Amino acid sequence: MKKTVIDFLLLDNKQLNKDNFQLTLQSPLPVSDIFPGQFINVEIKEATEIFLRRPFSILDVDYEKQTIALLVKILGRGSKKLTEARPGQTISAIFPLGKSFTLPDQNDRVLLIGGGSGVAPMLFLSKICGLKPENVTVLIGARSASDHIDVTAYQSYGQFYYTTEDGSLGEKGYVTNHPVFTEKLNQYTKIYTCGPDLMMKAIGRKAIDTNIFCEVSLENMMACGFGVCLCCVEDTKTGHKCVCTDGPVFNVNDLKW
Amino acid sequence: MVNLGIKIHNLDLKNPVMTASGTCGFGEEIADFLDLSLLGGMVVKGTTLKHREGNAYPRMAETPSGMLNAVGLQNKGIDNFISNIYPRIKDLDTHIIVNVNGSTIEDYVALTERLNELDRIPAIELNISCPNVKEGGMAFGISCPSAEAVVKAVRKVYGKTLIVKLSPNVTSIAEIAKAVEGQGADSVSLINTLLGMAVNAETRKPVLSTITGGLSGPAIKPIALRMVWQVYNAVKIPVIGMGGIMNATDALEFMIAGASAIQVGTALFIDPTIPVKIIDGISEYMERHKIQSVNEIIGSLQC
């Protein structure tokens, strides 16, 4: 599918917990070939202080209904405004943008690690990676039980584990403190992660040390989302790369981590 | 049917709408969204003699009605442009103008000589106004003698249309415009970004890695309009206006103030289809006001 400026129709805006909302947008055009890690750049209307679009990763796609789902976490004024949008409203967005995660091979055993709103592409990946559930492990970290979103719809795609910083759900601590990560990492042939920078760096460095394939999805601040402003660059081993077009997914071996 | 054609020196543009350097890549990046042959012209990414990595991240800060950037002319250099990019874009049915940058006058001259050889590059935009590089760039564009020196040197080796992009970070932009006109510039384009800054109060640190950066977007439009009007009244060569143009009305305001053509820049980040909407909007305005030729709008401000 080529990059397009689309006026989506907001079908549903569901509050998942205090800061997280799930928005379902319907496209007037067919949506096709959308993969986890790709993103959408959304215009925030009726807010003059918010000048640029806001990028969000794709949580899910329904090709038949031509809908895409986004996980929107309130981080600032832009995301806050978007969560106030009402069904029936038109939402302009540039879509689809960026390169996706490399889909695993049939005999891979994968570990998907999501932190905060980084859980969105991990859930999407668990759904479409095409592996048997026993070969898919999803590890999700959040501050507290109330910050975790309901993943029931995805639970049949893999084995799910949780961490919270306060111990209110799953293991206490960070994802990198969980036994799946500390003790069983060598069971996996591929690690995929999306979340806070520090979390991804800790995961990425361990993957480099243990020589396991690892892809991370970066979130550098961007203005355009399609490779013309050159603002979102990451300093990689081969120079500055645009997170929006060369990424957002990078193999850790290409980064200066 | 209205006539949108305009002339910049001996360059015939099918309409006055161009895309600004640093906001449309080399055209290919926005080709999914936009039929590039509809553009009056396209000023491609600022090019230097040698590969430049640009400044460190973070390079961007969103500001009220605008943004700051500190990209610092990241580009792969002229050799890469000539061997890899030019062959792919040269047959586009629009004028491709290369934005030329240097740290020294010798750089500008060497780069211009290379571009002079390319048949499908009918013009260059001499950038003496980039605020985000340590050497050269804006330093040439903020005093009359240095602006004159670089334009004089480039004019000697360049026979095609020479556009000079001016900095707004000066006391009198009209004086600089007159100075470069005096050295043979065929047109001036303005304004480049205004030097600005963003601070994070929580961390007490600058938002940009370079501390300062260039402000663009609607926040700078009134300043850009004022400068276009001042320069239009000071020089005889055509003025290309830019600075915060987001729609056809903005574009028309610049033309009324004296711009023969306009460039859309930051607006492309938000809507890469905007040039076509602006071209259509200008046509619609002309029909509504019974204007036959877009030239009738240029400098039509009634004070």
Interface residues (C-beta under 8 A of the other chain):
Chain A: K2 K3 T4 V5 E43 T48 E49 I50 F51 L52 R53 I94 N220 M221 M222 A223 C224 G225 F226 G227 V228 C229 L230 C231 C232 V233 E234 D235 G239 H240 T245
Chain B: G22 T23 C24 G25 E29 I30 D32 F33 E53 G54 A56 Y57 P58 R59 M60 E62 T63 P64 S65 G66 M67 N69 V71 Q74 G217 P218 T266 L268 F269 I270 D271 P272 T273
